[in-house]
Amino acid sequence: MRKRPLEHRLLWPCAAFLVAMQGGALAAEPQVWRCGNAYSHQPCTHGAAIDTQDGRTAQQQDEAKAQAERTRALADTLHRENAAREAQQRKEELARHRALLKEQAALRRAQRKAHDLHDKPPRQRKNQRPVDTRRVVQPAAPAPQR
């Protein structure tokens, strides 16, 4: 008898083991109990066993997954649109706020300038004495004519 390669000798037992485990996993799914308004994996007094198996066909499950994906894609699109719209609104609001601040600053400057013109004496040049302390030179009287 011819010996098979090691891969072939290990492949079938591994495959059989995986199939057995999968079947065992489906059968070993824990029972769920409804105890009043709570759910538990352990039975309780006056509790009822709940069937946790999905009663839908494979086609129904695929349709539900496709619909959930479409809904998720639509939600992502709406989220991006809302985020872009809100960012634009924040940008416009910031621009309006800056324009208002500039207008208020210009108004304050104009008021200050108007106030300064009416209340303060004219600015003196450097090294110039105030008008009332300057020496005023009187022109000499003209000599009498003979």
C-alpha positions as CSV (number, residue, x, y, z in Angstrom):
1,M,0.0,0.0,0.0
2,R,1.2,3.4,-0.9
3,K,1.6,6.1,1.8
4,R,-0.1,9.3,1.3
5,P,1.6,12.7,2.0
6,L,1.4,14.1,5.4
7,E,-0.9,16.9,4.3
8,H,-3.5,14.4,3.0
9,R,-3.3,12.3,6.2
10,L,-4.0,15.4,8.3
11,L,-6.5,17.1,6.1
12,W,-9.4,14.7,6.4
13,P,-9.2,14.3,10.2
14,C,-9.0,18.1,10.6
15,A,-12.0,18.6,8.2
16,A,-14.0,16.0,10.1
17,F,-13.1,17.6,13.4
18,L,-14.3,21.0,12.2
19,V,-17.6,19.7,10.9
20,A,-18.2,17.9,14.2
21,M,-17.3,21.1,16.1
22,Q,-19.6,23.2,14.0
23,G,-22.5,20.8,14.5
24,G,-21.7,20.6,18.2
25,A,-21.6,24.4,18.4
26,L,-25.1,24.6,16.9
27,A,-26.4,22.0,19.2
28,A,-24.6,23.5,22.3
29,E,-26.2,26.9,21.9
30,P,-27.3,27.9,25.4
31,Q,-31.0,28.0,26.3
32,V,-32.4,31.4,27.1
33,W,-35.0,31.9,29.8
34,R,-37.4,34.8,30.2
35,C,-37.8,35.6,33.9
36,G,-40.3,38.4,34.2
37,N,-38.8,41.3,32.3
38,A,-35.2,39.9,32.4
39,Y,-33.5,37.3,30.3
40,S,-31.1,34.7,31.7
41,H,-29.2,31.6,30.6
42,Q,-30.3,29.8,33.8
43,P,-33.9,28.7,34.4
44,C,-35.9,30.5,37.0
45,T,-39.3,29.9,38.7
46,H,-42.2,30.9,36.5
47,G,-39.6,31.3,33.6
48,A,-40.3,30.5,30.0
49,A,-37.8,29.1,27.6
50,I,-37.2,31.4,24.6
51,D,-36.4,30.1,21.1
52,T,-33.3,32.0,20.0
53,Q,-33.0,30.5,16.5
54,D,-33.5,32.8,13.6
55,G,-36.6,31.7,11.8
56,R,-35.9,33.5,8.6
57,T,-34.7,31.7,5.4
58,A,-31.2,32.3,4.0
59,Q,-32.7,34.5,1.3
60,Q,-34.6,36.6,3.9
61,Q,-31.4,37.0,5.9
62,D,-29.4,38.1,2.8
63,E,-32.2,40.6,2.0
64,A,-32.1,41.9,5.5
65,K,-28.3,42.3,5.4
66,A,-28.5,44.1,2.1
67,Q,-31.2,46.4,3.4
68,A,-29.1,47.1,6.5
69,E,-26.1,47.9,4.3
70,R,-28.2,50.3,2.2
71,T,-29.6,52.0,5.3
72,R,-26.1,52.3,6.7
73,A,-24.8,53.8,3.5
74,L,-27.7,56.3,3.4
75,A,-27.0,57.2,7.1
76,D,-23.3,57.8,6.3
77,T,-24.3,60.0,3.3
78,L,-26.7,62.0,5.4
79,H,-24.1,62.3,8.2
80,R,-21.5,63.7,5.7
81,E,-24.0,66.1,4.2
82,N,-25.1,67.4,7.6
83,A,-21.5,67.8,8.8
84,A,-20.7,69.7,5.6
85,R,-23.8,71.9,6.0
86,E,-23.0,72.6,9.7
87,A,-19.4,73.4,8.9
88,Q,-20.6,75.9,6.2
89,Q,-23.0,77.5,8.7
90,R,-20.3,77.8,11.3
91,K,-18.0,79.4,8.7
92,E,-20.8,81.9,7.7
93,E,-21.6,82.7,11.3
94,L,-17.9,83.3,12.0
95,A,-17.7,85.6,9.0
96,R,-20.8,87.6,10.2
97,H,-19.3,87.8,13.7
98,R,-16.0,89.1,12.4
99,A,-17.7,91.7,10.2
100,L,-19.8,92.8,13.2
101,L,-16.6,93.2,15.3
102,K,-14.9,95.2,12.5
103,E,-17.9,97.5,12.3
104,Q,-18.0,98.0,16.0
105,A,-14.3,98.7,16.1
106,A,-14.7,101.3,13.3
107,L,-17.6,102.9,15.1
108,R,-15.5,103.1,18.4
109,R,-12.6,104.6,16.5
110,A,-14.9,107.3,14.9
111,Q,-16.4,108.1,18.2
112,R,-13.0,108.4,19.9
113,K,-11.8,110.6,17.1
114,A,-14.8,112.9,17.3
115,H,-14.4,113.0,21.1
116,D,-10.7,113.8,20.8
117,L,-11.3,116.6,18.3
118,H,-13.8,118.4,20.6
119,D,-12.1,117.9,23.9
120,K,-8.4,118.1,23.4
121,P,-6.3,121.1,22.4
122,P,-4.4,120.7,19.1
123,R,-1.3,118.7,19.4
124,Q,1.9,120.6,19.9
125,R,5.0,120.1,17.8
126,K,8.0,118.8,19.6
127,N,10.1,121.4,21.4
128,Q,7.5,124.0,21.0
129,R,6.3,126.0,24.0
130,P,2.6,126.5,24.5
131,V,1.2,129.6,22.8
132,D,0.6,131.5,26.0
133,T,4.3,131.2,27.1
134,R,5.9,132.1,23.9
135,R,7.8,135.4,23.7
136,V,6.1,137.6,21.4
137,V,8.2,140.2,19.7
138,Q,6.5,143.5,19.2
139,P,7.6,145.3,16.1
140,A,9.4,148.5,16.8
141,A,7.5,151.6,16.4
142,P,8.3,153.4,13.2
143,A,10.6,156.3,13.5
144,P,8.9,159.7,13.2
145,Q,9.4,161.3,9.9
146,R,10.8,164.8,9.7
